[in-house]
């Protein structure tokens, strides 16, 4: 189970005890410990694309600096992608440039820090059990169905039994109401194991972190850290796109290979 950490500079994050045990620097950020003003208070790590209300980019860069310092990665290059709610994975090697369209990244370069942004979608961090190869994944319901997490797993070039996964805070089952089209798509993809519950003929709920855990288990990943924290329900700790109707900030999930 993920654990809450308060760092000396005031940043509060959640971390995986399993990833900590193998020396892999990582974090699932909260909204606590930064410099941004409402409605982005305070550790905002990205601007909403569908709202005219924006945070100052100077605040966002300062917040990233505080977060990276908190987890001991101030000197590592932060790598990010233009997230498109799909299943594309990019390998962060010498030819990588941030801003390319994808929803997951992998690397074995300990000078790089992989970073994905979320505000209800599911952040997933993966690492080989020796800490040499890692991946960061952003997955909303479209990304789950596109296989973002399992695609990243496949590109790690490591046997799934040797991979550790951590699924971070996201919108919870009881808060994620969806229509029949989404429910039907999950039923087609997961069959009898579909992590959904219908509440009427046209509406129901979907359990995104459970869906990802099922996908990873099916591919042979046995070590999975999770949390029951819901971004929609816990406004004091997390931004939520759905709760705040788009005018909100972003958390981030970050991970880097262990340095030998």
Secondary structure, DSSP 4 states (H G I P E B T S, - for coil): --EEEE-TTS-EEEE-HHHHHTT--EEEE-S-SS-PPTTS-S------SS-S----HHHHHHHHHHHHHHTT-TTSEEE--B--SS--EEE-STT--TT-B-SEEEE--TTEEEEEEESSSEEEEEEETTSS-EEEEEE-HHHHHTTHHHHHHHHT-S-GGGEEEEE--B--GGG-EEEHHHHHHHHHHHGGG--EEESSSSEEEE-HHHHHHHHHHHTT--EEE----BTTT-TTT---TTTTTT----EEEEE-PPP-
